[in-house]
Amino acid sequence: MKKVFIICGPTASGKTSLAVALAQDLGTEILSADSRQVFQELNIGVSKPEASELAAVKHHFIGHVSINEEYTAGRFGKEAKEFLNTFFQNHESIVICGGTGLYIKALTEGLDRPPVSDYIRDEVNELLEEHGLAFLATMLEEKDPELAAQTNLLNPRRVQRMLEWVMADKPVSPTQEWPSDWKIIKVAIEIPREELYKRIDQRVDKMLAKGLWKEAEGFLQSQHLNALQTVGYQEIFEFFDGKSKKENAIEKIKQHTRNYAKRQITWFKKDLDIVWIEPENQADMVKAVLASQGN
């Protein structure tokens, strides 16, 4: 089994440092799943890993494309999947680190399939609850043997989702199926909301001290680009456009970042496969991640 350790969760929770420590323990590398760190030109405002962290462990998809390119979750999913296919020819594990839930979803599940109706989803849910996974797997094999052959029939969510699309007569792309011999271990760091918000405020202060204001000013002519439609830059652009005072812009960065973290928590809490661990010392967290493999 190839092991894919996914370190996700809200911004400022300590994902990067944990991912680096875990990758070092495993002797492997890190694939970033961050929709803003993927851009070459953005640095301070997107909290790219420190130079020491990048030197400690090889990172992929950091500074992957230019801000002048349109980069979507779908493209990330396709390119990251291709990368893993090659990477796993010589490695047994990888650490994926990032807080962009849609990127992680695009990679592990694919985004090219159309949604099904609530009626069909409820019907399949009832079948699962009443008859169990084996019954659903048998149904899938009978209705679409080819698709069933490419589906991990021991994964309830995958079987359920595939059967939903088959029952809805929706087109399904088997190429997006997650390989059955790639095991996913998802972990997020659980931090009390008040402590997380404090960390966010401190991080913004550090970013400003490192030169965020000057960095954003250098992108004034590019502020229309999609890559710059993000917290940390937009608020500073508003200042330069005369729409707010400097102190208000700084407070907005902190508030909007806290709002973003809240949305991230909401997203990841819906994923019942994620194991949430306490923010202990680095060594203990690494042990907790490795122990979660049995879940």
C-alpha positions in Angstrom: 0.0 0.0 0.0 1.2 3.5 -0.9 0.4 5.9 2.0 -0.9 9.4 1.4 -0.8 11.4 4.6 -3.0 14.5 4.3 -2.4 17.3 6.8 -5.3 19.7 6.5 -7.3 22.1 8.6 -7.5 25.9 9.2 -4.8 28.5 8.5 -2.3 29.1 11.3 -3.0 25.8 12.9 0.6 24.5 12.4 0.1 22.3 9.3 3.4 23.2 7.7 5.6 22.4 10.6 3.8 19.2 11.3 4.0 18.2 7.7 7.8 18.8 7.6 8.3 16.8 10.8 6.2 14.0 9.5 7.9 13.9 6.1 11.3 13.8 7.8 10.2 10.9 9.9 8.9 9.0 6.9 11.9 10.0 4.7 9.6 11.4 2.0 8.5 14.7 0.4 5.6 17.1 0.6 3.0 18.0 -2.0 1.3 21.3 -1.3 -2.5 21.6 -1.6 -2.7 25.4 -1.2 -4.6 27.5 -3.8 -2.4 30.5 -3.2 1.0 29.1 -2.4 0.8 27.5 -5.9 1.7 30.9 -7.4 5.3 31.8 -8.1 5.2 35.5 -7.4 3.2 35.4 -4.1 5.3 34.9 -0.9 4.6 36.8 2.3 0.9 37.2 1.8 0.3 33.5 1.2 2.5 32.4 4.1 4.8 30.2 2.0 6.9 27.8 4.0 10.1 29.3 5.4 13.4 28.8 3.5 14.5 26.5 6.3 11.4 24.3 5.9 11.8 24.2 2.1 15.4 23.2 2.6 14.5 20.5 5.2 12.1 18.7 3.0 11.5 18.8 -0.8 8.2 20.5 -1.6 6.1 20.2 -4.8 3.5 22.6 -6.2 4.9 25.6 -4.3 5.4 28.3 -6.8 4.1 25.9 -9.4 2.6 28.5 -11.8 2.6 32.2 -12.5 -0.1 34.6 -11.3 -0.8 35.3 -14.9 -2.2 31.8 -15.4 -5.6 30.6 -14.4 -5.2 27.7 -12.0 -8.3 25.7 -10.9 -8.9 22.9 -8.5 -9.6 20.6 -11.4 -6.3 21.3 -12.9 -4.6 20.8 -9.6 -6.3 17.5 -9.1 -5.2 16.3 -12.6 -1.6 17.4 -12.3 -1.2 16.3 -8.7 -2.6 12.8 -9.6 -0.1 12.6 -12.5 2.7 13.6 -10.1 1.8 10.9 -7.6 1.7 8.2 -10.3 5.3 9.0 -11.0 6.3 9.7 -7.5 5.1 6.4 -6.2 7.2 4.5 -8.6 10.1 5.2 -6.2 8.5 6.1 -2.9 6.1 4.4 -0.5 4.5 7.5 1.0 3.9 11.2 0.6 2.7 14.0 2.8 0.1 16.4 1.4 -0.2 19.6 3.2 -2.8 22.4 2.7 -5.9 24.1 3.8 -7.7 24.3 0.4 -10.4 21.7 0.8 -11.5 21.8 -2.8 -8.0 21.0 -4.0 -7.8 18.0 -1.7 -11.3 16.9 -2.9 -10.3 17.4 -6.6 -7.2 15.1 -6.0 -8.8 12.3 -4.0 -12.3 12.3 -5.5 -12.3 14.3 -8.8 -14.6 17.1 -9.7 -15.8 16.2 -13.2 -18.9 14.3 -12.2 -22.2 16.0 -12.1 -24.2 16.1 -8.9 -27.1 13.7 -8.3 -30.5 14.5 -6.8 -31.1 14.4 -3.0 -33.7 11.8 -3.7 -31.2 9.3 -5.1 -28.6 10.2 -2.5 -31.2 9.5 0.3 -32.2 6.2 -1.4 -28.6 5.0 -1.5 -28.1 6.1 2.1 -31.1 4.0 3.1 -29.8 1.0 1.3 -26.4 1.3 3.0 -28.0 1.6 6.4 -30.4 -1.2 5.9 -28.3 -3.7 4.0 -24.7 -2.7 4.5 -21.7 -2.1 2.3 -21.5 -5.6 0.7 -25.1 -5.2 -0.6 -24.2 -1.8 -2.3 -21.0 -3.3 -3.7 -23.0 -6.2 -5.3 -25.5 -3.7 -6.8 -22.6 -1.7 -8.3 -21.1 -4.8 -9.8 -24.4 -5.8 -11.3 -25.2 -2.4 -12.7 -21.7 -1.4 -14.0 -19.1 -4.2 -13.7 -16.4 -2.2 -15.4 -16.8 0.7 -13.0 -17.0 -1.7 -10.0 -13.7 -3.3 -11.1 -12.0 0.1 -10.8 -13.6 1.1 -7.5 -12.3 0.2 -4.0 -15.3 -1.9 -2.8 -14.1 -1.7 0.8 -14.5 2.1 0.9 -18.2 2.9 1.8 -18.0 6.4 0.5 -16.6 5.5 -2.8 -19.1 2.7 -3.4 -21.9 4.9 -2.3 -20.9 7.7 -4.6 -20.4 5.5 -7.6 -23.7 3.8 -7.1 -25.4 7.2 -6.9 -24.1 8.2 -10.3 -24.9 4.9 -11.9 -28.5 5.0 -10.5 -28.9 8.6 -11.7 -27.6 7.5 -15.1 -24.9 10.1 -14.9 -21.6 9.8 -16.9 -18.7 8.7 -14.7 -15.1 9.0 -15.5 -13.2 6.0 -14.1 -9.9 7.7 -14.7 -10.6 9.9 -11.6 -11.0 6.9 -9.3 -8.5 6.9 -6.5 -6.3 3.8 -6.8 -7.2 1.1 -4.3 -3.6 0.5 -3.3 -3.2 4.2 -2.2 -4.2 4.5 1.4 -5.3 8.0 2.6 -4.7 9.1 6.2 -6.3 12.5 6.9 -5.3 14.5 9.9 -6.1 18.0 11.1 -4.8 19.9 14.2 -7.6 20.8 16.7 -7.1 24.2 18.2 -9.5 26.0 20.5 -11.1 28.8 18.4 -9.8 31.6 20.7 -6.3 30.3 20.5 -6.5 29.9 16.7 -7.7 33.5 16.3 -4.8 34.7 18.5 -2.4 32.8 16.3 -4.0 34.4 13.2 -3.6 37.9 14.5 0.1 37.2 15.5 0.7 35.8 12.0 -0.7 38.9 10.3 1.6 41.1 12.5 4.6 39.0 11.5 3.6 39.1 7.8 3.4 42.9 8.0 6.8 43.0 9.8 8.3 40.9 7.0 7.1 43.3 4.3 3.6 42.4 3.3 2.6 46.0 2.7 5.5 46.5 0.2 4.8 43.1 -1.5 1.2 44.0 -2.0 2.0 47.4 -3.3 4.2 45.8 -6.0 1.1 44.0 -7.3 -1.1 47.1 -7.7 -1.1 46.8 -11.5 -2.0 43.1 -11.3 -4.7 43.3 -8.6 -7.4 42.4 -11.2 -5.8 38.9 -11.6 -7.7 36.0 -10.0 -4.6 35.0 -8.0 -4.7 38.4 -6.2 -8.3 38.1 -5.2 -7.4 36.9 -1.8 -7.1 38.0 1.9 -4.0 39.9 2.7 -3.8 41.6 -0.7 -7.3 42.9 -1.3 -7.5 44.8 1.9 -4.2 46.6 1.1 -5.3 47.3 -2.4 -8.4 49.0 -0.9 -6.0 51.3 1.1 -4.1 52.3 -2.0 -7.4 52.9 -3.8 -8.4 55.3 -1.0 -11.2 53.1 0.3 -9.8 52.6 3.8 -7.3 53.8 6.3 -4.1 51.7 7.0 -5.2 50.6 10.5 -8.6 49.6 9.1 -7.0 47.6 6.4 -4.8 45.7 8.9 -7.8 44.9 11.1 -9.7 43.7 8.0 -6.9 41.3 7.1 -7.1 39.8 10.5 -10.9 39.6 10.5 -11.2 38.2 7.0 -8.5 35.6 7.8 -10.4 34.6 10.9 -13.5 34.3 8.8 -11.6 32.1 6.3 -10.4 29.9 9.1 -13.9 29.4 10.3 -15.0 28.4 6.8 -12.1 25.9 6.6 -13.1 24.3 9.9 -16.7 24.0 8.7 -15.5 22.3 5.5 -13.2 19.8 7.1 -15.5 19.0 10.0 -17.9 17.6 7.4 -15.3 15.0 6.4 -15.7 12.2 8.9 -12.5 10.5 7.6 -10.3 13.3 9.2 -8.7 12.5 12.5 -8.4 15.6 14.6 -5.4 15.7 17.0 -4.4 18.1 19.8 -1.6 20.6 19.2 1.0 18.9 21.4 4.8 19.0 20.8 6.0 18.1 17.3 7.2 14.6 18.2 3.9 13.7 19.9 1.9 15.0 16.9 3.9 12.9 14.5 3.3 9.8 16.6 -0.4 10.7 16.7 -0.5 10.9 12.9 1.2 7.6 12.4 -1.1 6.0 15.0 -4.1 7.2 13.1 -3.3 4.8 10.2 -5.3 2.2 12.0 -8.5 4.2 12.0 
